[in-house]
Amino acid sequence: MKKPFDLSLYLVLDPDLCQRHSMADTAREAVAGGATMVQVRHKQASTAERIALARSVKEALHGTPALVVMNDDIEAAVEARVDAIHIGQRDLSPILARERIGADMLLGLSVNSERAARAVDPGVVDYVGIGPVFATPTKPDHEQPIGLDGLARIVAACPLPSVAIGGLKRQHVEDVLAAGAYGLAVVSAICGTPDPRRSAKELWERIIAGRPD
């Protein structure tokens, strides 16, 4: 059975930014501060390394309600038994991904246009990541930034809950929520900061305060 999920504060771990604190330690501290989902993203790692990394993050978050997400690598997601897999438009199709992960794992999909958002099948995909909202150095090969207006249009076109991603910081919380996204996916706003728990807490509090009544 799929676990319930909360997209409010979605942390994407970055191996380069997490050198001061390990990825597992960053995840633990961020979740203690309010992060609700943690994505393991390591583009240069092998599948075996990603499996080990996902297991270390799962162990660090044991006993918390936060969910662990694997980026792109379906084999690693299945082997590590994470809660979700997140894929992009240029990865395996959502239908094939669903066939490989089964019915019980959550499936997230990146979209960056209204057309892609309208094409999402709610019977296959569970949530979407929309972006990049702004340019970001943590993913040099990202698509053209959509801006806050683009975010609002894509959210309106999408039949699923959405989390915004791409260059987002604490000062963007209110605008992102006003655009209709349920939450923010962040990288450098938590990873690599001196105190990931405090960084997450400040974001979380601003998200909760910024939610419409």
Residue pairs with C-beta under 8 A, 6 or more apart in sequence:
1 104
2 103
2 104
2 105
2 106
2 126
3 67
3 83
3 106
5 36
5 37
5 67
5 83
5 84
5 106
5 126
5 127
6 36
6 37
6 65
6 183
7 36
7 37
7 127
7 161
7 162
7 163
7 182
7 183
7 185
8 34
8 36
8 182
8 183
8 184
8 204
8 207
8 208
9 34
9 35
9 36
9 37
9 183
9 184
9 186
9 200
9 203
9 204
9 207
10 35
10 36
10 37
10 38
10 39
10 69
10 129
10 163
10 165
10 183
10 184
10 185
10 186
11 26
11 27
11 30
11 31
11 35
11 37
11 38
11 39
11 185
11 186
11 187
11 190
11 191
11 200
12 39
12 41
12 71
12 138
12 165
12 185
12 186
12 187
12 191
13 23
13 26
13 27
13 38
13 39
13 40
13 41
13 42
13 57
13 187
13 191
14 41
14 138
14 187
14 188
14 191
14 192
15 23
15 42
15 44
15 45
17 138
17 187
17 188
17 191
17 192
18 26
18 191
18 192
19 192
20 192
20 194
21 29
21 196
22 56
23 40
23 42
23 53
23 56
23 57
24 53
24 56
24 57
24 59
24 60
25 60
25 196
26 190
26 191
26 196
27 35
27 38
27 57
27 60
27 61
27 66
28 60
28 61
29 195
29 196
29 197
29 200
30 38
30 190
30 196
30 197
30 199
30 200
31 38
31 61
31 64
31 66
31 200
32 64
32 197
32 200
33 196
33 197
33 198
33 199
33 200
33 201
33 202
33 203
33 204
34 200
34 201
34 203
34 204
34 205
34 207
35 66
35 190
35 200
35 204
36 65
36 66
36 67
36 183
37 66
37 67
37 68
37 69
37 84
38 57
38 61
38 66
38 67
38 68
38 69
39 69
39 70
39 71
39 86
39 185
40 50
40 53
40 54
40 57
40 68
40 69
40 70
40 71
40 82
41 71
41 72
42 49
42 50
42 53
42 71
45 53
47 73
47 75
47 76
47 79
50 70
50 73
50 76
50 80
51 76
51 79
51 80
54 68
54 70
54 76
54 77
54 80
54 82
55 80
57 68
58 68
58 80
58 81
58 82
61 68
67 82
67 83
67 84
67 106
68 82
68 83
68 84
69 82
69 83
69 84
69 85
69 86
69 106
69 108
70 76
70 77
70 80
70 82
70 84
70 85
70 86
71 85
71 86
72 85
72 86
72 87
72 88
72 91
73 85
74 85
74 87
74 92
74 97
74 100
74 101
77 84
77 85
77 101
77 105
78 100
78 101
78 105
82 105
83 105
83 106
84 105
84 106
84 107
84 108
84 126
85 97
85 101
85 105
85 106
85 107
85 108
86 107
86 108
86 109
86 110
86 129
87 94
87 97
87 107
87 108
87 109
87 110
88 109
88 110
89 109
89 110
89 111
89 112
89 116
91 97
92 100
94 107
94 109
94 120
94 121
94 124
94 125
95 121
95 124
97 107
98 107
98 124
101 107
106 126
106 127
107 124
107 125
107 126
108 125
108 126
108 127
108 128
108 129
109 120
109 125
109 127
109 128
109 129
110 128
110 129
110 130
110 131
110 165
111 117
111 120
111 128
111 129
111 130
111 154
111 158
112 130
112 131
112 132
112 143
112 144
112 146
112 154
113 154
114 153
114 154
114 157
116 154
117 128
117 130
117 154
117 155
117 157
117 158
118 157
118 158
118 159
120 128
120 158
120 159
120 160
122 159
122 160
125 160
126 160
127 160
127 161
127 162
127 163
128 158
128 160
128 161
128 162
128 163
129 162
129 163
129 164
129 165
129 185
130 146
130 151
130 154
130 155
130 158
130 162
130 163
130 164
130 165
130 181
131 142
131 145
131 146
131 151
131 164
131 165
131 166
131 185
132 139
132 142
132 143
132 145
132 146
132 165
132 166
132 167
133 145
133 146
133 147
133 148
133 150
133 151
133 164
133 165
133 166
133 167
133 168
133 172
133 176
134 145
134 147
134 166
134 167
134 168
134 172
135 142
135 145
135 166
135 167
136 142
136 166
136 167
136 187
136 188
138 187
138 188
139 166
142 166
145 166
145 167
146 154
146 166
148 175
148 176
148 179
151 164
151 176
151 179
151 180
151 181
152 178
152 179
152 180
154 162
155 162
155 179
155 180
155 181
156 180
161 182
162 180
162 181
162 182
163 181
163 182
163 183
163 184
163 185
164 176
164 179
164 181
164 183
164 184
164 185
165 184
165 185
165 186
168 176
168 184
168 185
168 186
168 189
169 186
169 189
170 189
170 202
170 203
170 206
172 184
173 184
173 203
173 206
173 207
173 210
174 206
174 210
176 184
177 207
177 210
177 211
177 212
183 207
184 203
184 207
186 203
189 199
189 203
190 196
190 199
190 200
190 203
193 199
